[in-house]
């Protein structure tokens, strides 16, 4: 390390180039963070004013209150308007999870704004999700929402390697 510092001090052009490269990298990273935060707030703002989303959240709460949520996952009910609303609500969390993994949506903002919603919808909707997985024979149904819930519940953000994988491939 001492040799590197001595080398940089003896070669001002290399030192200047190194500092310029670090500044450029910092600028790119900073701009990505700002962009991710802006897109997250835009998404939250759009969603909270979307009549379909509001209707889906109301339907979910109504089904939880009536105890009818799990029964909507029955084969004959999967295409009902009520079940479609529940699926819309849960698919939103799938989209958020995927956005976090791709670095499009900011995890910390989602966690700070939606922690209680995510926990509530996962806890109350879990029986519906399990039953839908069984009925459709799709064990990965809503798996991204499940990941999001675990990140929030365990207070762990997605690993850097998950995000890098999506950036590179």
C-alpha positions in Angstrom: 0.0 0.0 0.0 2.9 2.4 0.8 4.4 1.6 -2.6 1.1 2.5 -4.3 0.8 5.8 -2.5 4.5 6.7 -3.2 4.0 5.8 -6.9 0.9 8.0 -7.2 2.6 10.9 -5.5 5.6 10.6 -7.8 3.4 10.4 -10.9 0.9 13.3 -10.8 -0.7 12.3 -14.1 -1.6 8.9 -12.8 -2.9 10.4 -9.6 -5.0 12.9 -11.5 -6.3 10.2 -13.8 -7.2 8.0 -10.8 -9.0 10.8 -9.1 -10.9 11.6 -12.2 -11.9 7.9 -12.7 -13.1 7.7 -9.1 -15.1 10.9 -9.5 -16.7 9.6 -12.7 -17.7 6.3 -11.0 -19.1 8.2 -8.0 -21.1 10.4 -10.4 -22.6 7.4 -12.2 -23.5 5.6 -8.9 -25.0 8.8 -7.5 -27.1 9.4 -10.6 -28.4 5.8 -10.5 -29.4 6.2 -6.9 -31.3 9.4 -7.6 -33.0 7.8 -10.6 -34.0 4.8 -8.6 -35.4 6.9 -5.8 -37.4 9.1 -8.3 -38.8 6.1 -10.1 -39.8 4.6 -6.8 -41.7 7.7 -5.7 -43.3 8.0 -9.1 -44.5 4.4 -8.8 -45.9 4.8 -5.3 -47.6 8.0 -6.3 -49.2 6.5 -9.4 -50.3 3.4 -7.6 -51.9 5.2 -4.6 -54.0 7.2 -7.0 -55.0 4.3 -9.3 -58.7 3.4 -8.9 -58.1 -0.3 -9.8 -55.4 -0.6 -7.1 -57.7 1.2 -4.5 -60.5 -1.1 -5.5 -58.3 -4.2 -5.2 -57.0 -3.1 -1.7 -60.6 -2.6 -0.6 -61.7 -6.0 -2.0 -58.8 -7.6 -0.2 -59.7 -6.0 3.1 -63.4 -6.9 2.6 -62.5 -10.6 1.9 -60.2 -10.7 5.0 -63.0 -9.3 7.1 -65.6 -11.7 5.7 -63.3 -14.7 5.9 -63.8 -15.4 2.1 -60.3 -14.7 0.8 -59.1 -18.4 0.8 -62.3 -19.5 -0.9 -61.5 -17.2 -3.9 -58.7 -19.6 -4.8 -61.1 -22.4 -5.6 -61.0 -23.5 -9.2 -64.4 -22.0 -10.1 -63.6 -18.7 -8.4 -60.2 -18.0 -9.9 -61.6 -16.0 -12.7 -64.2 -14.1 -10.6 -63.9 -10.3 -10.5 -63.0 -10.5 -6.8 -60.2 -13.0 -7.3 -58.9 -10.9 -10.2 -58.7 -7.9 -7.8 -56.8 -10.0 -5.3 -54.4 -11.2 -7.9 -53.9 -7.6 -9.1 -52.9 -6.5 -5.6 -50.5 -9.4 -5.1 -49.0 -9.0 -8.6 -48.1 -5.5 -7.7 -45.8 -6.8 -5.0 -44.3 -9.2 -7.5 -43.5 -6.2 -9.7 -42.0 -4.3 -6.8 -39.8 -7.2 -5.9 -38.6 -7.7 -9.5 -38.0 -3.9 -9.7 -35.8 -4.1 -6.6 -33.8 -7.0 -8.0 -33.2 -5.1 -11.3 -32.2 -1.9 -9.4 -35.1 0.1 -10.7 -37.0 0.4 -7.4 -35.3 1.5 -4.2 -35.7 -1.1 -1.4 -35.3 1.3 1.5 -38.1 3.6 0.3 -40.4 0.6 -0.2 -39.5 -0.8 3.2 -40.1 2.6 4.9 -43.4 3.2 3.1 -44.9 -0.2 2.7 -43.5 -2.4 5.4 -46.9 -2.8 7.2 -48.8 -3.3 3.9 -46.4 -6.0 2.8 -46.6 -7.8 6.1 -50.4 -7.5 6.2 -51.0 -8.6 2.7 -48.6 -11.5 3.0 -49.9 -12.7 6.3 -53.6 -12.4 5.4 -53.1 -13.5 1.8 -50.8 -16.5 2.5 -53.6 -19.0 2.6 -55.0 -17.7 -0.7 -51.5 -17.9 -2.3 -50.9 -21.5 -1.0 -54.3 -22.6 -2.3 -53.7 -21.0 -5.7 -50.3 -22.7 -5.9 -52.0 -26.0 -5.2 -54.9 -25.4 -7.6 -52.7 -24.2 -10.5 -49.9 -26.6 -9.7 -47.5 -23.7 -9.9 -45.3 -23.7 -6.8 -43.5 -20.5 -7.9 -46.7 -18.5 -8.0 -46.1 -15.2 -6.1 -42.6 -16.3 -5.2 -41.3 -12.8 -5.8 -43.8 -11.4 -3.4 -42.6 -14.1 -0.9 -39.0 -12.9 -1.3 -40.1 -9.3 -0.8 -41.9 -10.3 2.4 -38.8 -12.1 3.7 -36.6 -9.2 3.0 -38.9 -6.9 4.9 -39.7 -9.3 7.7 -36.1 -10.3 8.3 -34.9 -6.7 7.8 -32.5 -7.7 5.1 -32.2 -6.1 1.8 -31.6 -8.3 -1.3 -28.0 -9.3 -1.7 -25.8 -7.3 -3.9 -25.1 -10.4 -6.0 -28.8 -10.7 -6.9 -28.8 -7.1 -8.2 -25.5 -7.6 -10.1 -26.8 -10.7 -11.8 -29.7 -8.8 -13.3 -27.5 -5.9 -14.3 -25.0 -8.1 -16.2 -27.2 -10.7 -17.8 
